[in-house]
Amino acid sequence: LPAGTGTVNGTVYLDNDNDGLYGAGDTPLPNVEVVITDSLGGTHTALTDADGYFAWPVPAGNTTVDINEATLPAGASLTSDASGEGSDATVVNVPNGGSATDNTGYVVSTAFGTVDGTVFIDL
């Protein structure tokens, strides 16, 4: 990496167990747009790969990572925030010559209910 730069990276995933942590059993989300605003105000768009992973070189300093929700599966919402992986947008501090990670988890509700009852005409 050039002097004064680092890398921001992370994984966007379906948090199948809704524990707020990326782990075994979770599903990576490919082709999700990640909008990165670096410490100098530059904006970059990364696309997650088949493993839900993204990485982008940026100037060292505070960097904002924001998931483009329009590129997520329908019905996706942020996971629990037990570990900070259920927040978006997120600011991470990218160290000079190092990296900062921002994993972001989502859950998709597949539960559907029914509404039933009787309609009365009250005369």
C-alpha positions in Angstrom: 0.0 0.0 0.0 1.2 3.5 -0.7 2.2 5.6 2.3 -0.7 7.2 4.1 -3.2 4.5 3.0 -4.9 1.4 4.3 -7.7 -0.9 3.4 -11.4 -1.0 4.4 -13.0 -4.4 4.1 -15.8 -6.5 5.3 -18.5 -9.1 4.6 -22.2 -8.5 3.9 -24.3 -11.5 4.9 -27.6 -13.0 5.9 -27.4 -13.6 9.7 -29.3 -16.9 9.7 -29.0 -17.3 13.5 -29.6 -13.5 14.2 -26.7 -13.4 16.7 -25.1 -10.3 15.2 -21.9 -12.1 14.2 -20.7 -13.4 10.9 -20.1 -17.1 11.3 -20.7 -20.7 10.2 -24.2 -21.1 8.9 -24.6 -17.5 7.7 -25.0 -16.8 4.1 -22.7 -14.3 2.3 -24.5 -11.8 0.0 -22.9 -11.3 -3.4 -23.4 -8.3 -5.7 -24.3 -5.9 -2.9 -23.1 -2.3 -3.4 -21.0 -0.8 -0.6 -20.6 3.0 -0.7 -17.3 4.0 0.9 -16.5 7.6 1.9 -12.9 8.0 2.8 -11.3 10.4 5.2 -10.7 13.0 2.5 -14.3 12.9 1.4 -13.8 10.8 -1.7 -16.6 8.4 -2.5 -16.1 4.9 -3.9 -18.5 2.1 -4.7 -17.4 -1.5 -4.2 -19.4 -4.6 -5.1 -19.3 -7.7 -2.8 -17.9 -10.9 -4.4 -19.4 -14.4 -4.4 -18.4 -14.6 -0.7 -20.1 -11.4 0.2 -16.6 -9.8 0.7 -15.5 -6.3 -0.3 -12.1 -4.5 0.1 -11.1 -1.0 -1.0 -7.8 1.0 -0.6 -8.4 4.4 1.1 -6.5 7.2 2.8 -5.8 6.4 6.5 -8.4 7.9 8.9 -12.1 7.7 9.6 -14.0 6.0 6.7 -17.7 5.6 6.4 -19.1 2.3 5.0 -22.7 2.4 3.8 -24.6 -0.5 2.3 -26.9 0.4 -0.6 -30.1 -1.2 0.7 -31.6 -1.2 -2.9 -29.1 -4.0 -3.8 -30.1 -6.3 -0.9 -32.7 -9.1 -1.1 -36.3 -8.0 -0.7 -37.4 -7.8 2.9 -33.8 -7.5 4.3 -33.4 -5.6 7.6 -30.4 -5.2 9.9 -29.5 -8.0 12.3 -29.2 -7.6 16.0 -26.5 -5.1 16.9 -24.8 -7.2 19.6 -21.4 -6.9 18.1 -21.8 -3.7 16.0 -22.6 -5.8 12.8 -26.2 -4.6 12.8 -25.5 -1.0 12.1 -25.3 0.9 8.8 -23.8 3.3 7.9 -20.7 2.6 10.1 -17.5 4.7 10.6 -14.3 2.8 11.0 -10.8 4.1 11.6 -8.4 2.8 8.8 -4.8 2.8 10.1 -1.9 3.8 8.0 -0.6 0.6 6.3 -3.3 -1.5 7.9 -7.0 -2.4 7.5 -10.3 -1.9 9.2 -13.2 -4.3 8.9 -16.9 -3.6 8.8 -19.1 -6.7 8.6 -22.8 -6.0 8.1 -25.5 -8.6 8.8 -29.1 -8.7 7.7 -32.1 -10.9 8.3 -35.0 -11.6 5.9 -38.4 -12.2 7.3 -40.1 -15.1 5.6 -43.0 -15.3 8.1 -46.4 -14.6 6.7 -49.5 -14.4 8.7 -53.2 -14.5 7.9 -56.0 -12.2 8.6 -59.5 -13.7 9.0 -62.7 -12.7 10.6 -66.3 -11.7 9.8 -67.6 -8.5 8.3 -70.9 -7.4 9.7 -73.4 -4.8 8.6 -74.7 -3.3 11.8 -78.2 -2.1 11.1 
